[in-house]
Amino acid sequence: MLAQLQQQLSGVYDFDVHYPIDDFLLHDPVHAAVLAGDSFQHSPEQLLVAESNGELEISLFLHQKLMDALHDDNPTDRLHAANLNSFLMAVEGVSHFVHTAWHAEHDRPITQLELELIAEVDKFLSTVALVKQQQEGTSAAAIHQTLFNNFQVRPELGNAVRDRYQLANKLASQYCAHLERSHAVESRNIGLLRELRRFCRLSKTEKIRRISQHH
């Protein structure tokens, strides 16, 4: 499932990421906490990044309980309320990995806010695509409401992290609403792909400006 998500997101953004995500996975929270140190968030999903000798080292932590949940109730077989959160965490982790790896490989900077913003967009688009594949009658607008109106930040997170997540969610909600108005989101049409590929390559300031222009 994770490899499939990597392939899908790489295709959407026209990324040439040559690193299989399975080679970068961690499932043991103790190991992940040791690697992350003070930055470990005790979350089921977290991208761990460190720079060593001018090179970027990446690991994607997905808790073993999350992996077991995805295996026992696979969202790609049937997405429903009980496994939606597991699916969203998987998409978020893969999104973080794909965008970080591509930007690093092309020596392009990307901020944590941008990663969170794009991950929220990817969760929306991936959910729309999967629901469309599995069932008829659920609109992109209904999925937008489910994902963005029910957003909550874990209370134990620090203020700076909470503020970043809340801003990313707000910006992603506005951007995805624009995508709904301007494109046939369900069909992944050429116009939508062109917009997403252009958007993800903008700087942080340019992304925020672009969203504000359409809000």
C-alpha positions as CSV (number, residue, x, y, z in Angstrom):
1,M,0.0,0.0,0.0
2,L,2.8,2.5,0.9
3,A,4.7,1.7,-2.3
4,Q,1.4,2.3,-4.2
5,L,0.9,5.6,-2.5
6,Q,4.4,6.6,-3.3
7,Q,3.9,5.8,-7.0
8,Q,0.6,7.7,-7.1
9,L,2.0,10.9,-5.4
10,S,5.1,10.8,-7.5
11,G,3.0,10.6,-10.6
12,V,0.7,13.4,-9.5
13,Y,3.6,15.8,-9.0
14,D,5.8,14.4,-11.8
15,F,8.6,13.5,-9.3
16,D,11.5,11.3,-10.2
17,V,12.0,9.8,-6.7
18,H,14.1,6.7,-7.1
19,Y,14.2,5.6,-3.4
20,P,11.7,2.9,-2.4
21,I,9.9,4.0,0.7
22,D,10.0,0.5,2.2
23,D,13.8,1.0,2.6
24,F,13.3,4.0,4.9
25,L,10.6,2.7,7.3
26,L,10.8,2.4,11.0
27,H,8.1,0.7,13.1
28,D,9.6,0.6,16.6
29,P,8.8,3.8,18.6
30,V,11.8,3.3,20.9
31,H,14.2,3.2,18.0
32,A,12.4,6.2,16.4
33,A,12.6,8.2,19.7
34,V,16.3,7.6,20.0
35,L,16.9,8.8,16.4
36,A,14.6,11.8,16.8
37,G,15.7,12.9,20.2
38,D,13.8,16.0,21.5
39,S,12.0,16.3,18.2
40,F,10.1,13.1,18.6
41,Q,6.4,13.8,18.8
42,H,5.1,10.4,20.1
43,S,2.8,10.3,17.1
44,P,2.0,7.1,15.0
45,E,3.6,8.9,12.1
46,Q,6.6,11.1,11.8
47,L,9.3,11.8,9.3
48,L,12.7,11.8,10.9
49,V,15.3,14.0,9.1
50,A,18.9,14.7,10.0
51,E,21.9,16.2,8.1
52,S,25.2,14.5,8.2
53,N,28.3,15.5,6.2
54,G,26.3,17.6,3.9
55,E,23.8,14.7,3.2
56,L,20.2,14.3,4.3
57,E,19.3,11.2,6.2
58,I,15.6,10.3,6.2
59,S,13.6,7.7,8.0
60,L,9.8,7.4,8.1
61,F,8.3,6.2,11.4
62,L,5.0,4.5,11.1
63,H,4.1,2.8,14.3
64,Q,3.7,-1.0,14.1
65,K,0.1,-0.7,15.5
66,L,-0.7,1.6,12.5
67,M,0.9,-0.9,10.1
68,D,-1.2,-3.7,11.7
69,A,-4.4,-1.7,11.4
70,L,-3.7,-1.0,7.7
71,H,-3.1,-4.7,7.1
72,D,-6.1,-5.9,9.1
73,D,-8.6,-3.4,7.6
74,N,-7.0,-2.3,4.3
75,P,-8.4,1.1,3.1
76,T,-7.6,0.2,-0.5
77,D,-10.1,-2.7,-0.3
78,R,-12.8,-0.6,1.5
79,L,-12.4,2.9,2.9
80,H,-14.8,3.7,5.8
81,A,-15.0,5.7,9.0
82,A,-13.2,3.1,11.1
83,N,-10.0,3.0,8.9
84,L,-10.1,6.5,7.5
85,N,-7.7,7.9,10.1
86,S,-5.2,5.1,9.5
87,F,-5.3,5.8,5.8
88,L,-4.8,9.5,6.3
89,M,-1.7,8.9,8.5
90,A,-0.3,6.7,5.9
91,V,-0.8,9.3,3.2
92,E,0.7,12.0,5.3
93,G,3.8,9.9,6.0
94,V,4.3,9.0,2.3
95,S,3.6,12.6,1.3
96,H,6.3,13.9,3.7
97,F,8.8,11.3,2.4
98,V,8.1,11.9,-1.3
99,H,8.3,15.7,-1.1
100,T,11.3,15.8,1.2
101,A,13.2,13.3,-1.0
102,W,12.5,15.1,-4.2
103,H,13.4,18.5,-2.8
104,A,16.6,17.2,-1.3
105,E,17.6,15.4,-4.5
106,H,17.1,18.6,-6.5
107,D,18.7,20.8,-3.9
108,R,15.6,22.8,-3.3
109,P,14.6,24.0,0.2
110,I,11.2,23.1,1.8
111,T,9.9,24.2,5.2
112,Q,8.0,22.1,7.7
113,L,4.9,24.3,7.1
114,E,5.0,23.5,3.4
115,L,5.3,19.8,4.1
116,E,2.3,19.9,6.4
117,L,0.3,22.0,3.9
118,I,1.1,19.7,1.0
119,A,0.4,16.6,3.1
120,E,-3.1,18.0,3.9
121,V,-3.7,18.6,0.2
122,D,-2.5,15.1,-0.6
123,K,-4.8,13.5,2.0
124,F,-7.8,15.3,0.5
125,L,-6.9,14.3,-3.1
126,S,-6.0,10.7,-2.2
127,T,-9.2,10.3,-0.2
128,V,-11.3,11.7,-3.1
129,A,-9.6,9.4,-5.6
130,L,-10.1,6.3,-3.4
131,V,-13.7,7.0,-2.6
132,K,-14.4,7.7,-6.3
133,Q,-12.8,4.3,-7.1
134,Q,-14.8,2.4,-4.5
135,Q,-18.2,4.0,-4.5
136,E,-20.4,6.5,-6.3
137,G,-22.3,9.4,-4.8
138,T,-19.8,11.0,-2.4
139,S,-18.8,14.4,-3.5
140,A,-15.4,16.1,-3.1
141,A,-17.2,18.8,-1.2
142,A,-18.5,16.3,1.4
143,I,-15.0,14.8,1.8
144,H,-13.6,18.4,2.2
145,Q,-16.0,19.0,5.0
146,T,-15.2,15.7,6.7
147,L,-11.4,16.2,6.6
148,F,-11.1,19.9,7.3
149,N,-14.0,20.7,9.5
150,N,-13.2,17.9,12.0
151,F,-9.5,18.8,12.2
152,Q,-8.0,18.6,15.7
153,V,-4.5,19.0,17.0
154,R,-3.2,16.8,19.8
155,P,-3.1,18.9,23.0
156,E,0.3,17.6,24.1
157,L,2.1,19.2,21.2
158,G,4.1,22.4,21.8
159,N,2.6,25.8,20.8
160,A,4.9,26.2,17.8
161,V,4.0,22.8,16.4
162,R,0.3,23.3,17.1
163,D,0.3,26.7,15.4
164,R,2.1,25.2,12.4
165,Y,-0.4,22.4,12.0
166,Q,-3.4,24.8,12.4
167,L,-2.0,27.2,9.8
168,A,-1.2,24.3,7.4
169,N,-4.8,23.0,7.8
170,K,-6.3,26.4,7.2
171,L,-4.2,27.0,4.1
172,A,-4.9,23.5,2.7
173,S,-8.6,23.9,3.3
174,Q,-8.6,27.1,1.3
175,Y,-6.5,25.7,-1.5
176,C,-8.5,22.5,-1.8
177,A,-11.7,24.5,-1.9
178,H,-10.2,26.4,-4.8
179,L,-9.3,23.1,-6.5
180,E,-12.9,22.0,-6.1
181,R,-14.2,25.2,-7.8
182,S,-11.7,25.2,-10.6
183,H,-11.1,21.6,-11.6
184,A,-12.8,18.2,-11.8
185,V,-11.0,16.9,-8.7
186,E,-12.3,13.4,-9.1
187,S,-10.9,12.9,-12.6
188,R,-7.3,14.0,-12.0
189,N,-7.6,16.0,-15.2
190,I,-4.6,17.7,-16.9
191,G,-5.5,21.1,-15.6
192,L,-5.5,19.8,-12.0
193,L,-2.2,18.1,-12.5
194,R,-0.6,21.2,-14.0
195,E,-1.8,23.3,-11.1
196,L,-0.6,20.9,-8.5
197,R,2.8,20.5,-10.1
198,R,3.2,24.3,-10.4
199,F,2.0,24.8,-6.8
200,C,4.4,22.4,-5.1
201,R,7.4,24.0,-6.8
202,L,6.6,27.5,-5.5
203,S,8.4,28.9,-2.5
204,K,6.6,29.1,0.8
205,T,5.8,32.8,0.3
206,E,4.6,32.1,-3.2
207,K,2.3,29.2,-2.1
208,I,0.7,31.4,0.6
209,R,0.2,34.3,-1.9
210,R,-1.3,31.9,-4.4
211,I,-3.8,30.6,-1.9
212,S,-4.8,34.1,-0.8
213,Q,-5.4,35.1,-4.4
214,H,-8.1,32.4,-4.7
215,H,-9.7,32.8,-1.3
